[in-house]
């Protein structure tokens, strides 16, 4: 699958995003010919983690979430990391940015704790997805159906459980980004 000409946004918290869940999808999109824009709450460098406790690398932020809109992108990746995901879901601009991808029927990939942001965006009603297991109740309370699987695809939404699932997650996000808009993405079941 080739993503030539596709511009994909990837969210990163200023601190606490799980490094492989950020770096591997970014690499997969770029390897497929897509352009990646790193979007965060603050400018400068974002510090990742490995397993929430061990420091990871720092990555440059391209744009602040308040300066961009879903109109500018063909898809979105939301990495996990407990602290990072919690930070992103608490930001109103980030939640609105995420919701807009669903309103515009654009594909979204979310891994590990990232579905917390989807819960906040109110886009899970009638959807099947997976996540880190501790989010099951949050997802069900938001109207979603939680499934324990390596990767779940539902109307343009790609989800996976944790860094061990990254090969399948990366393959599916590239596939969904290549397919483009999913008209059913904006509708709840």
PyMOL CGO cylinders between C-alpha atoms (Angstrom):
from pymol import cmd
from pymol.cgo import CYLINDER

trace = [
    CYLINDER, 0.00, 0.00, 0.00, 1.28, 3.44, -0.90, 0.3, 1, 1, 1, 1, 1, 1,
    CYLINDER, 1.28, 3.44, -0.90, 0.38, 6.65, 0.86, 0.3, 1, 1, 1, 1, 1, 1,
    CYLINDER, 0.38, 6.65, 0.86, 1.93, 9.07, -1.63, 0.3, 1, 1, 1, 1, 1, 1,
    CYLINDER, 1.93, 9.07, -1.63, 0.32, 12.47, -1.18, 0.3, 1, 1, 1, 1, 1, 1,
    CYLINDER, 0.32, 12.47, -1.18, -1.37, 11.51, 2.10, 0.3, 1, 1, 1, 1, 1, 1,
    CYLINDER, -1.37, 11.51, 2.10, -0.78, 13.75, 5.11, 0.3, 1, 1, 1, 1, 1, 1,
    CYLINDER, -0.78, 13.75, 5.11, -1.23, 11.97, 8.43, 0.3, 1, 1, 1, 1, 1, 1,
    CYLINDER, -1.23, 11.97, 8.43, -1.33, 13.67, 11.82, 0.3, 1, 1, 1, 1, 1, 1,
    CYLINDER, -1.33, 13.67, 11.82, 0.15, 11.89, 14.83, 0.3, 1, 1, 1, 1, 1, 1,
    CYLINDER, 0.15, 11.89, 14.83, -0.55, 13.16, 18.31, 0.3, 1, 1, 1, 1, 1, 1,
    CYLINDER, -0.55, 13.16, 18.31, 2.11, 13.26, 21.01, 0.3, 1, 1, 1, 1, 1, 1,
    CYLINDER, 2.11, 13.26, 21.01, 1.76, 14.55, 24.57, 0.3, 1, 1, 1, 1, 1, 1,
    CYLINDER, 1.76, 14.55, 24.57, 4.48, 16.91, 25.81, 0.3, 1, 1, 1, 1, 1, 1,
    CYLINDER, 4.48, 16.91, 25.81, 5.47, 14.10, 28.21, 0.3, 1, 1, 1, 1, 1, 1,
    CYLINDER, 5.47, 14.10, 28.21, 4.41, 10.51, 28.68, 0.3, 1, 1, 1, 1, 1, 1,
    CYLINDER, 4.41, 10.51, 28.68, 3.61, 9.12, 25.23, 0.3, 1, 1, 1, 1, 1, 1,
    CYLINDER, 3.61, 9.12, 25.23, 4.80, 5.52, 24.82, 0.3, 1, 1, 1, 1, 1, 1,
    CYLINDER, 4.80, 5.52, 24.82, 7.81, 5.73, 22.48, 0.3, 1, 1, 1, 1, 1, 1,
    CYLINDER, 7.81, 5.73, 22.48, 7.29, 2.64, 20.29, 0.3, 1, 1, 1, 1, 1, 1,
    CYLINDER, 7.29, 2.64, 20.29, 3.58, 3.46, 19.91, 0.3, 1, 1, 1, 1, 1, 1,
    CYLINDER, 3.58, 3.46, 19.91, 4.61, 6.84, 18.51, 0.3, 1, 1, 1, 1, 1, 1,
    CYLINDER, 4.61, 6.84, 18.51, 7.76, 5.93, 16.58, 0.3, 1, 1, 1, 1, 1, 1,
    CYLINDER, 7.76, 5.93, 16.58, 6.67, 2.69, 14.85, 0.3, 1, 1, 1, 1, 1, 1,
    CYLINDER, 6.67, 2.69, 14.85, 3.42, 4.05, 13.32, 0.3, 1, 1, 1, 1, 1, 1,
    CYLINDER, 3.42, 4.05, 13.32, 5.27, 7.21, 12.25, 0.3, 1, 1, 1, 1, 1, 1,
    CYLINDER, 5.27, 7.21, 12.25, 7.93, 5.07, 10.54, 0.3, 1, 1, 1, 1, 1, 1,
    CYLINDER, 7.93, 5.07, 10.54, 5.29, 2.86, 8.89, 0.3, 1, 1, 1, 1, 1, 1,
    CYLINDER, 5.29, 2.86, 8.89, 3.42, 5.83, 7.40, 0.3, 1, 1, 1, 1, 1, 1,
    CYLINDER, 3.42, 5.83, 7.40, 6.65, 7.43, 6.16, 0.3, 1, 1, 1, 1, 1, 1,
    CYLINDER, 6.65, 7.43, 6.16, 7.90, 4.11, 4.72, 0.3, 1, 1, 1, 1, 1, 1,
    CYLINDER, 7.90, 4.11, 4.72, 4.64, 3.88, 2.74, 0.3, 1, 1, 1, 1, 1, 1,
    CYLINDER, 4.64, 3.88, 2.74, 5.27, 7.35, 1.29, 0.3, 1, 1, 1, 1, 1, 1,
    CYLINDER, 5.27, 7.35, 1.29, 3.00, 9.37, 3.56, 0.3, 1, 1, 1, 1, 1, 1,
    CYLINDER, 3.00, 9.37, 3.56, 3.85, 12.67, 5.20, 0.3, 1, 1, 1, 1, 1, 1,
    CYLINDER, 3.85, 12.67, 5.20, 3.59, 12.81, 8.99, 0.3, 1, 1, 1, 1, 1, 1,
    CYLINDER, 3.59, 12.81, 8.99, 2.84, 15.94, 10.98, 0.3, 1, 1, 1, 1, 1, 1,
    CYLINDER, 2.84, 15.94, 10.98, 3.60, 15.66, 14.71, 0.3, 1, 1, 1, 1, 1, 1,
    CYLINDER, 3.60, 15.66, 14.71, 0.90, 17.51, 16.66, 0.3, 1, 1, 1, 1, 1, 1,
    CYLINDER, 0.90, 17.51, 16.66, 1.09, 18.31, 20.38, 0.3, 1, 1, 1, 1, 1, 1,
    CYLINDER, 1.09, 18.31, 20.38, -0.17, 20.67, 23.08, 0.3, 1, 1, 1, 1, 1, 1,
    CYLINDER, -0.17, 20.67, 23.08, 3.11, 22.59, 23.25, 0.3, 1, 1, 1, 1, 1, 1,
    CYLINDER, 3.11, 22.59, 23.25, 5.83, 23.55, 20.79, 0.3, 1, 1, 1, 1, 1, 1,
    CYLINDER, 5.83, 23.55, 20.79, 9.42, 22.33, 21.06, 0.3, 1, 1, 1, 1, 1, 1,
    CYLINDER, 9.42, 22.33, 21.06, 10.35, 18.78, 21.94, 0.3, 1, 1, 1, 1, 1, 1,
    CYLINDER, 10.35, 18.78, 21.94, 8.05, 16.07, 23.34, 0.3, 1, 1, 1, 1, 1, 1,
    CYLINDER, 8.05, 16.07, 23.34, 9.53, 13.51, 25.75, 0.3, 1, 1, 1, 1, 1, 1,
    CYLINDER, 9.53, 13.51, 25.75, 8.43, 9.91, 25.32, 0.3, 1, 1, 1, 1, 1, 1,
    CYLINDER, 8.43, 9.91, 25.32, 8.59, 7.01, 27.77, 0.3, 1, 1, 1, 1, 1, 1,
    CYLINDER, 8.59, 7.01, 27.77, 9.07, 3.27, 27.61, 0.3, 1, 1, 1, 1, 1, 1,
    CYLINDER, 9.07, 3.27, 27.61, 6.64, 1.50, 29.89, 0.3, 1, 1, 1, 1, 1, 1,
    CYLINDER, 6.64, 1.50, 29.89, 5.54, 4.75, 31.60, 0.3, 1, 1, 1, 1, 1, 1,
    CYLINDER, 5.54, 4.75, 31.60, 8.63, 4.83, 33.83, 0.3, 1, 1, 1, 1, 1, 1,
    CYLINDER, 8.63, 4.83, 33.83, 11.76, 4.64, 31.69, 0.3, 1, 1, 1, 1, 1, 1,
    CYLINDER, 11.76, 4.64, 31.69, 12.62, 7.78, 29.70, 0.3, 1, 1, 1, 1, 1, 1,
    CYLINDER, 12.62, 7.78, 29.70, 12.43, 7.49, 25.93, 0.3, 1, 1, 1, 1, 1, 1,
    CYLINDER, 12.43, 7.49, 25.93, 13.64, 9.76, 23.16, 0.3, 1, 1, 1, 1, 1, 1,
    CYLINDER, 13.64, 9.76, 23.16, 12.57, 13.32, 22.47, 0.3, 1, 1, 1, 1, 1, 1,
    CYLINDER, 12.57, 13.32, 22.47, 10.74, 14.22, 19.24, 0.3, 1, 1, 1, 1, 1, 1,
    CYLINDER, 10.74, 14.22, 19.24, 10.23, 17.61, 17.61, 0.3, 1, 1, 1, 1, 1, 1,
    CYLINDER, 10.23, 17.61, 17.61, 6.68, 18.95, 17.47, 0.3, 1, 1, 1, 1, 1, 1,
    CYLINDER, 6.68, 18.95, 17.47, 5.60, 20.27, 14.06, 0.3, 1, 1, 1, 1, 1, 1,
    CYLINDER, 5.60, 20.27, 14.06, 2.31, 21.92, 15.02, 0.3, 1, 1, 1, 1, 1, 1,
    CYLINDER, 2.31, 21.92, 15.02, 0.27, 22.84, 18.08, 0.3, 1, 1, 1, 1, 1, 1,
    CYLINDER, 0.27, 22.84, 18.08, -3.17, 21.22, 18.19, 0.3, 1, 1, 1, 1, 1, 1,
    CYLINDER, -3.17, 21.22, 18.19, -4.88, 24.64, 18.34, 0.3, 1, 1, 1, 1, 1, 1,
    CYLINDER, -4.88, 24.64, 18.34, -3.17, 25.62, 15.05, 0.3, 1, 1, 1, 1, 1, 1,
    CYLINDER, -3.17, 25.62, 15.05, -4.42, 22.70, 12.94, 0.3, 1, 1, 1, 1, 1, 1,
    CYLINDER, -4.42, 22.70, 12.94, -7.69, 21.16, 11.88, 0.3, 1, 1, 1, 1, 1, 1,
    CYLINDER, -7.69, 21.16, 11.88, -8.74, 17.73, 10.64, 0.3, 1, 1, 1, 1, 1, 1,
    CYLINDER, -8.74, 17.73, 10.64, -9.38, 19.35, 7.24, 0.3, 1, 1, 1, 1, 1, 1,
    CYLINDER, -9.38, 19.35, 7.24, -5.60, 19.45, 6.69, 0.3, 1, 1, 1, 1, 1, 1,
    CYLINDER, -5.60, 19.45, 6.69, -5.07, 15.68, 7.13, 0.3, 1, 1, 1, 1, 1, 1,
    CYLINDER, -5.07, 15.68, 7.13, -6.05, 12.37, 5.57, 0.3, 1, 1, 1, 1, 1, 1,
    CYLINDER, -6.05, 12.37, 5.57, -5.86, 10.39, 8.83, 0.3, 1, 1, 1, 1, 1, 1,
    CYLINDER, -5.86, 10.39, 8.83, -4.83, 10.44, 12.47, 0.3, 1, 1, 1, 1, 1, 1,
    CYLINDER, -4.83, 10.44, 12.47, -2.71, 8.25, 14.77, 0.3, 1, 1, 1, 1, 1, 1,
    CYLINDER, -2.71, 8.25, 14.77, -3.12, 8.45, 18.54, 0.3, 1, 1, 1, 1, 1, 1,
    CYLINDER, -3.12, 8.45, 18.54, -0.37, 6.64, 20.47, 0.3, 1, 1, 1, 1, 1, 1,
    CYLINDER, -0.37, 6.64, 20.47, -0.80, 5.43, 24.02, 0.3, 1, 1, 1, 1, 1, 1,
    CYLINDER, -0.80, 5.43, 24.02, 1.18, 5.72, 27.20, 0.3, 1, 1, 1, 1, 1, 1,
    CYLINDER, 1.18, 5.72, 27.20, -0.82, 6.13, 30.38, 0.3, 1, 1, 1, 1, 1, 1,
    CYLINDER, -0.82, 6.13, 30.38, 0.37, 9.64, 31.25, 0.3, 1, 1, 1, 1, 1, 1,
    CYLINDER, 0.37, 9.64, 31.25, 0.43, 10.84, 27.65, 0.3, 1, 1, 1, 1, 1, 1,
    CYLINDER, 0.43, 10.84, 27.65, -3.05, 9.53, 26.84, 0.3, 1, 1, 1, 1, 1, 1,
    CYLINDER, -3.05, 9.53, 26.84, -4.46, 11.02, 30.04, 0.3, 1, 1, 1, 1, 1, 1,
    CYLINDER, -4.46, 11.02, 30.04, -2.89, 14.39, 29.16, 0.3, 1, 1, 1, 1, 1, 1,
    CYLINDER, -2.89, 14.39, 29.16, -4.35, 14.35, 25.63, 0.3, 1, 1, 1, 1, 1, 1,
    CYLINDER, -4.35, 14.35, 25.63, -7.88, 13.42, 26.73, 0.3, 1, 1, 1, 1, 1, 1,
    CYLINDER, -7.88, 13.42, 26.73, -7.92, 16.27, 29.26, 0.3, 1, 1, 1, 1, 1, 1,
    CYLINDER, -7.92, 16.27, 29.26, -7.31, 18.89, 26.54, 0.3, 1, 1, 1, 1, 1, 1,
    CYLINDER, -7.31, 18.89, 26.54, -10.47, 20.29, 24.91, 0.3, 1, 1, 1, 1, 1, 1,
    CYLINDER, -10.47, 20.29, 24.91, -8.69, 21.26, 21.67, 0.3, 1, 1, 1, 1, 1, 1,
    CYLINDER, -8.69, 21.26, 21.67, -7.28, 17.74, 21.29, 0.3, 1, 1, 1, 1, 1, 1,
    CYLINDER, -7.28, 17.74, 21.29, -10.67, 16.14, 21.92, 0.3, 1, 1, 1, 1, 1, 1,
    CYLINDER, -10.67, 16.14, 21.92, -12.31, 18.42, 19.33, 0.3, 1, 1, 1, 1, 1, 1,
    CYLINDER, -12.31, 18.42, 19.33, -9.50, 17.68, 16.85, 0.3, 1, 1, 1, 1, 1, 1,
    CYLINDER, -9.50, 17.68, 16.85, -10.02, 13.92, 17.28, 0.3, 1, 1, 1, 1, 1, 1,
    CYLINDER, -10.02, 13.92, 17.28, -13.82, 14.19, 17.01, 0.3, 1, 1, 1, 1, 1, 1,
    CYLINDER, -13.82, 14.19, 17.01, -13.48, 16.11, 13.73, 0.3, 1, 1, 1, 1, 1, 1,
    CYLINDER, -13.48, 16.11, 13.73, -11.76, 13.14, 12.06, 0.3, 1, 1, 1, 1, 1, 1,
    CYLINDER, -11.76, 13.14, 12.06, -14.83, 11.03, 12.78, 0.3, 1, 1, 1, 1, 1, 1,
    CYLINDER, -14.83, 11.03, 12.78, -17.18, 13.79, 11.62, 0.3, 1, 1, 1, 1, 1, 1,
    CYLINDER, -17.18, 13.79, 11.62, -15.23, 13.97, 8.35, 0.3, 1, 1, 1, 1, 1, 1,
    CYLINDER, -15.23, 13.97, 8.35, -15.18, 10.15, 7.93, 0.3, 1, 1, 1, 1, 1, 1,
    CYLINDER, -15.18, 10.15, 7.93, -11.37, 10.01, 8.03, 0.3, 1, 1, 1, 1, 1, 1,
    CYLINDER, -11.37, 10.01, 8.03, -9.45, 6.95, 9.30, 0.3, 1, 1, 1, 1, 1, 1,
    CYLINDER, -9.45, 6.95, 9.30, -8.06, 6.96, 12.84, 0.3, 1, 1, 1, 1, 1, 1,
    CYLINDER, -8.06, 6.96, 12.84, -5.61, 4.60, 14.56, 0.3, 1, 1, 1, 1, 1, 1,
    CYLINDER, -5.61, 4.60, 14.56, -5.50, 4.38, 18.37, 0.3, 1, 1, 1, 1, 1, 1,
    CYLINDER, -5.50, 4.38, 18.37, -3.35, 2.01, 20.42, 0.3, 1, 1, 1, 1, 1, 1,
    CYLINDER, -3.35, 2.01, 20.42, -3.10, 1.01, 24.09, 0.3, 1, 1, 1, 1, 1, 1,
    CYLINDER, -3.10, 1.01, 24.09, -4.43, 3.85, 26.30, 0.3, 1, 1, 1, 1, 1, 1,
    CYLINDER, -4.43, 3.85, 26.30, -5.23, 6.13, 23.32, 0.3, 1, 1, 1, 1, 1, 1,
    CYLINDER, -5.23, 6.13, 23.32, -8.94, 5.14, 23.26, 0.3, 1, 1, 1, 1, 1, 1,
    CYLINDER, -8.94, 5.14, 23.26, -9.35, 7.32, 26.36, 0.3, 1, 1, 1, 1, 1, 1,
    CYLINDER, -9.35, 7.32, 26.36, -9.29, 10.26, 23.94, 0.3, 1, 1, 1, 1, 1, 1,
    CYLINDER, -9.29, 10.26, 23.94, -11.96, 8.54, 21.83, 0.3, 1, 1, 1, 1, 1, 1,
    CYLINDER, -11.96, 8.54, 21.83, -14.10, 8.11, 24.96, 0.3, 1, 1, 1, 1, 1, 1,
    CYLINDER, -14.10, 8.11, 24.96, -13.79, 11.84, 25.66, 0.3, 1, 1, 1, 1, 1, 1,
    CYLINDER, -13.79, 11.84, 25.66, -14.60, 12.66, 22.02, 0.3, 1, 1, 1, 1, 1, 1,
    CYLINDER, -14.60, 12.66, 22.02, -17.85, 10.69, 22.25, 0.3, 1, 1, 1, 1, 1, 1,
    CYLINDER, -17.85, 10.69, 22.25, -17.20, 8.63, 19.11, 0.3, 1, 1, 1, 1, 1, 1,
    CYLINDER, -17.20, 8.63, 19.11, -17.39, 5.04, 20.40, 0.3, 1, 1, 1, 1, 1, 1,
    CYLINDER, -17.39, 5.04, 20.40, -21.14, 4.39, 20.49, 0.3, 1, 1, 1, 1, 1, 1,
    CYLINDER, -21.14, 4.39, 20.49, -21.83, 1.20, 18.53, 0.3, 1, 1, 1, 1, 1, 1,
    CYLINDER, -21.83, 1.20, 18.53, -18.18, 0.56, 17.67, 0.3, 1, 1, 1, 1, 1, 1,
    CYLINDER, -18.18, 0.56, 17.67, -16.07, -2.53, 18.28, 0.3, 1, 1, 1, 1, 1, 1,
    CYLINDER, -16.07, -2.53, 18.28, -12.50, -1.87, 19.39, 0.3, 1, 1, 1, 1, 1, 1,
    CYLINDER, -12.50, -1.87, 19.39, -9.65, -3.03, 21.55, 0.3, 1, 1, 1, 1, 1, 1,
    CYLINDER, -9.65, -3.03, 21.55, -7.25, -1.26, 23.89, 0.3, 1, 1, 1, 1, 1, 1,
    CYLINDER, -7.25, -1.26, 23.89, -5.08, -1.86, 26.89, 0.3, 1, 1, 1, 1, 1, 1,
    CYLINDER, -5.08, -1.86, 26.89, -7.29, -4.17, 29.00, 0.3, 1, 1, 1, 1, 1, 1,
    CYLINDER, -7.29, -4.17, 29.00, -7.78, -1.69, 31.86, 0.3, 1, 1, 1, 1, 1, 1,
    CYLINDER, -7.78, -1.69, 31.86, -9.85, 0.57, 29.54, 0.3, 1, 1, 1, 1, 1, 1,
    CYLINDER, -9.85, 0.57, 29.54, -12.60, -2.04, 28.99, 0.3, 1, 1, 1, 1, 1, 1,
    CYLINDER, -12.60, -2.04, 28.99, -15.09, -0.44, 31.37, 0.3, 1, 1, 1, 1, 1, 1,
    CYLINDER, -15.09, -0.44, 31.37, -14.47, 3.08, 30.02, 0.3, 1, 1, 1, 1, 1, 1,
    CYLINDER, -14.47, 3.08, 30.02, -15.08, 1.84, 26.47, 0.3, 1, 1, 1, 1, 1, 1,
    CYLINDER, -15.08, 1.84, 26.47, -18.25, -0.04, 27.41, 0.3, 1, 1, 1, 1, 1, 1,
    CYLINDER, -18.25, -0.04, 27.41, -19.56, 2.95, 29.34, 0.3, 1, 1, 1, 1, 1, 1,
    CYLINDER, -19.56, 2.95, 29.34, -18.98, 5.07, 26.21, 0.3, 1, 1, 1, 1, 1, 1,
    CYLINDER, -18.98, 5.07, 26.21, -21.14, 2.68, 24.15, 0.3, 1, 1, 1, 1, 1, 1,
    CYLINDER, -21.14, 2.68, 24.15, -18.35, 0.65, 22.56, 0.3, 1, 1, 1, 1, 1, 1,
    CYLINDER, -18.35, 0.65, 22.56, -17.82, -3.10, 22.50, 0.3, 1, 1, 1, 1, 1, 1,
    CYLINDER, -17.82, -3.10, 22.50, -14.40, -4.11, 23.83, 0.3, 1, 1, 1, 1, 1, 1,
    CYLINDER, -14.40, -4.11, 23.83, -12.69, -7.12, 22.21, 0.3, 1, 1, 1, 1, 1, 1,
    CYLINDER, -12.69, -7.12, 22.21, -9.43, -8.77, 23.25, 0.3, 1, 1, 1, 1, 1, 1,
    CYLINDER, -9.43, -8.77, 23.25, -7.67, -8.94, 19.88, 0.3, 1, 1, 1, 1, 1, 1,
    CYLINDER, -7.67, -8.94, 19.88, -4.34, -7.95, 18.35, 0.3, 1, 1, 1, 1, 1, 1,
    CYLINDER, -4.34, -7.95, 18.35, -6.02, -5.46, 16.03, 0.3, 1, 1, 1, 1, 1, 1,
    CYLINDER, -6.02, -5.46, 16.03, -9.65, -4.47, 15.44, 0.3, 1, 1, 1, 1, 1, 1,
    CYLINDER, -9.65, -4.47, 15.44, -10.88, -2.45, 12.45, 0.3, 1, 1, 1, 1, 1, 1,
    CYLINDER, -10.88, -2.45, 12.45, -14.35, -0.90, 12.59, 0.3, 1, 1, 1, 1, 1, 1,
    CYLINDER, -14.35, -0.90, 12.59, -15.44, 1.59, 9.91, 0.3, 1, 1, 1, 1, 1, 1,
    CYLINDER, -15.44, 1.59, 9.91, -12.04, 3.23, 9.54, 0.3, 1, 1, 1, 1, 1, 1,
    CYLINDER, -12.04, 3.23, 9.54, -11.09, 3.01, 13.23, 0.3, 1, 1, 1, 1, 1, 1,
    CYLINDER, -11.09, 3.01, 13.23, -8.04, 0.80, 13.86, 0.3, 1, 1, 1, 1, 1, 1,
    CYLINDER, -8.04, 0.80, 13.86, -7.23, -0.17, 17.45, 0.3, 1, 1, 1, 1, 1, 1,
    CYLINDER, -7.23, -0.17, 17.45, -4.66, -2.40, 19.17, 0.3, 1, 1, 1, 1, 1, 1,
    CYLINDER, -4.66, -2.40, 19.17, -3.84, -3.36, 22.76, 0.3, 1, 1, 1, 1, 1, 1,
    CYLINDER, -3.84, -3.36, 22.76, -0.17, -2.57, 23.40, 0.3, 1, 1, 1, 1, 1, 1,
    CYLINDER, -0.17, -2.57, 23.40, 3.34, -2.35, 21.85, 0.3, 1, 1, 1, 1, 1, 1,
    CYLINDER, 3.34, -2.35, 21.85, 3.37, -6.11, 21.18, 0.3, 1, 1, 1, 1, 1, 1,
    CYLINDER, 3.37, -6.11, 21.18, 0.59, -5.53, 18.63, 0.3, 1, 1, 1, 1, 1, 1,
    CYLINDER, 0.59, -5.53, 18.63, 2.47, -2.82, 16.70, 0.3, 1, 1, 1, 1, 1, 1,
    CYLINDER, 2.47, -2.82, 16.70, 3.26, -4.90, 13.56, 0.3, 1, 1, 1, 1, 1, 1,
    CYLINDER, 3.26, -4.90, 13.56, -0.45, -5.65, 12.97, 0.3, 1, 1, 1, 1, 1, 1,
    CYLINDER, -0.45, -5.65, 12.97, -1.49, -2.12, 14.01, 0.3, 1, 1, 1, 1, 1, 1,
    CYLINDER, -1.49, -2.12, 14.01, 0.97, -0.46, 11.64, 0.3, 1, 1, 1, 1, 1, 1,
    CYLINDER, 0.97, -0.46, 11.64, -0.06, -2.69, 8.74, 0.3, 1, 1, 1, 1, 1, 1,
    CYLINDER, -0.06, -2.69, 8.74, -3.75, -1.90, 9.25, 0.3, 1, 1, 1, 1, 1, 1,
    CYLINDER, -3.75, -1.90, 9.25, -3.36, 1.87, 9.71, 0.3, 1, 1, 1, 1, 1, 1,
    CYLINDER, -3.36, 1.87, 9.71, -1.42, 2.09, 6.46, 0.3, 1, 1, 1, 1, 1, 1,
    CYLINDER, -1.42, 2.09, 6.46, -4.14, 0.05, 4.74, 0.3, 1, 1, 1, 1, 1, 1,
    CYLINDER, -4.14, 0.05, 4.74, -6.95, 2.23, 6.13, 0.3, 1, 1, 1, 1, 1, 1,
    CYLINDER, -6.95, 2.23, 6.13, -5.10, 5.47, 5.31, 0.3, 1, 1, 1, 1, 1, 1,
    CYLINDER, -5.10, 5.47, 5.31, -4.58, 4.21, 1.74, 0.3, 1, 1, 1, 1, 1, 1,
    CYLINDER, -4.58, 4.21, 1.74, -8.31, 3.44, 1.43, 0.3, 1, 1, 1, 1, 1, 1,
    CYLINDER, -8.31, 3.44, 1.43, -9.18, 6.96, 2.59, 0.3, 1, 1, 1, 1, 1, 1,
    CYLINDER, -9.18, 6.96, 2.59, -12.53, 8.18, 3.83, 0.3, 1, 1, 1, 1, 1, 1,
    CYLINDER, -12.53, 8.18, 3.83, -15.02, 5.73, 5.28, 0.3, 1, 1, 1, 1, 1, 1,
    CYLINDER, -15.02, 5.73, 5.28, -18.48, 7.21, 4.96, 0.3, 1, 1, 1, 1, 1, 1,
    CYLINDER, -18.48, 7.21, 4.96, -19.75, 4.97, 7.78, 0.3, 1, 1, 1, 1, 1, 1,
    CYLINDER, -19.75, 4.97, 7.78, -17.04, 6.42, 10.06, 0.3, 1, 1, 1, 1, 1, 1,
    CYLINDER, -17.04, 6.42, 10.06, -19.22, 9.35, 11.12, 0.3, 1, 1, 1, 1, 1, 1,
    CYLINDER, -19.22, 9.35, 11.12, -22.29, 7.25, 11.91, 0.3, 1, 1, 1, 1, 1, 1,
    CYLINDER, -22.29, 7.25, 11.91, -22.97, 5.43, 15.14, 0.3, 1, 1, 1, 1, 1, 1,
    CYLINDER, -22.97, 5.43, 15.14, -24.65, 2.05, 15.01, 0.3, 1, 1, 1, 1, 1, 1,
]
cmd.load_cgo(trace, "trace")
